[in-house]
Amino acid sequence: MSLLYNILYFLNCQKTESIIDSITHDGKMNTVMDYIHTNYRSGEISVSQLADMCAVSETYFRKLFKKIHGVSPQQYIINLKLEFASHLLGSNLYTVSEVS
């Protein structure tokens, strides 16, 4: 029974890696990342919109994104915004109020 569970686990991992490969090799994730980096300052980016770009469900997109990037899509976008704000504050050209 243990051997059967190990085989099923292995097959599931292979399937997940295959889907990740297809999304990354097809350039879909690159398209998503380009979209995020282009639009993170201009408003809300929805996970459903990003998932549609990869042609997967929102839940599965979140799982794949976290597996590839180590954080959720929302946290990734928040981190980009914080890095940008930090850069603006470090430039001494803007006040904290202006950056916020």
C-alpha positions as CSV (number, residue, x, y, z in Angstrom):
1,M,0.0,0.0,0.0
2,S,2.9,2.3,0.8
3,L,4.4,1.7,-2.6
4,L,1.1,2.6,-4.2
5,Y,0.9,5.9,-2.3
6,N,4.5,6.7,-3.3
7,I,3.7,6.0,-7.0
8,L,0.6,8.2,-6.8
9,Y,2.5,11.0,-5.1
10,F,5.2,10.7,-7.8
11,L,2.7,10.8,-10.6
12,N,1.0,13.9,-9.1
13,C,4.3,15.7,-8.8
14,Q,5.1,14.8,-12.4
15,K,1.7,16.2,-13.5
16,T,2.3,19.4,-11.6
17,E,5.8,19.9,-13.0
18,S,4.4,19.2,-16.5
19,I,1.8,21.9,-16.1
20,I,4.3,24.3,-14.7
21,D,6.6,23.6,-17.6
22,S,3.8,24.1,-20.1
23,I,2.8,27.4,-18.6
24,T,6.4,28.7,-18.3
25,H,7.6,27.3,-21.7
26,D,4.6,28.6,-23.6
27,G,5.5,32.0,-22.3
28,K,2.2,32.4,-20.5
29,M,3.9,33.1,-17.1
30,N,6.3,35.5,-18.8
31,T,3.3,37.3,-20.2
32,V,1.7,37.4,-16.7
33,M,4.9,38.7,-15.2
34,D,5.3,41.4,-17.9
35,Y,1.7,42.4,-17.2
36,I,2.2,42.6,-13.5
37,H,5.4,44.7,-13.8
38,T,3.8,47.0,-16.3
39,N,0.5,47.6,-14.4
40,Y,1.2,47.2,-10.7
41,R,1.2,50.9,-10.1
42,S,-1.9,51.8,-12.1
43,G,-4.5,49.9,-10.1
44,E,-5.8,46.6,-9.0
45,I,-4.6,43.5,-10.7
46,S,-7.0,40.6,-10.2
47,V,-5.9,37.1,-9.8
48,S,-8.8,36.0,-12.0
49,Q,-7.4,38.1,-14.8
50,L,-3.9,36.6,-14.3
51,A,-5.3,33.1,-14.2
52,D,-7.3,33.7,-17.4
53,M,-4.0,34.8,-19.1
54,C,-2.6,31.3,-18.2
55,A,-5.9,29.5,-19.0
56,V,-6.1,27.9,-15.5
57,S,-8.4,28.3,-12.5
58,E,-7.7,31.0,-9.9
59,T,-6.9,28.4,-7.3
60,Y,-4.5,26.5,-9.5
61,F,-2.9,29.8,-10.6
62,R,-2.3,30.8,-7.0
63,K,-0.7,27.4,-6.3
64,L,1.5,27.5,-9.4
65,F,2.6,31.1,-8.8
66,K,3.6,30.4,-5.3
67,K,5.5,27.3,-6.3
68,I,7.4,29.3,-9.0
69,H,7.9,32.6,-7.1
70,G,7.7,31.6,-3.5
71,V,4.9,34.0,-2.6
72,S,1.3,34.5,-3.6
73,P,0.4,36.7,-6.5
74,Q,-1.0,39.3,-4.2
75,Q,2.1,39.3,-2.0
76,Y,4.3,39.6,-5.1
77,I,2.4,42.7,-6.2
78,I,2.5,44.2,-2.7
79,N,6.3,43.6,-2.6
80,L,6.7,45.4,-6.0
81,K,4.7,48.4,-4.7
82,L,6.8,48.5,-1.5
83,E,10.1,48.3,-3.5
84,F,8.9,51.2,-5.7
85,A,7.8,53.3,-2.7
86,S,11.1,52.6,-1.0
87,H,13.0,53.7,-4.2
88,L,10.9,56.9,-4.4
89,L,11.5,57.7,-0.7
90,G,15.2,57.0,-1.1
91,S,15.4,59.5,-4.0
92,N,14.5,62.3,-1.6
93,L,12.4,63.8,-4.4
94,Y,9.0,63.0,-2.8
95,T,7.5,63.3,0.6
96,V,6.0,60.3,2.5
97,S,2.6,61.7,1.7
98,E,3.3,62.0,-2.0
99,V,4.6,58.4,-2.1
100,S,1.7,57.1,-0.2
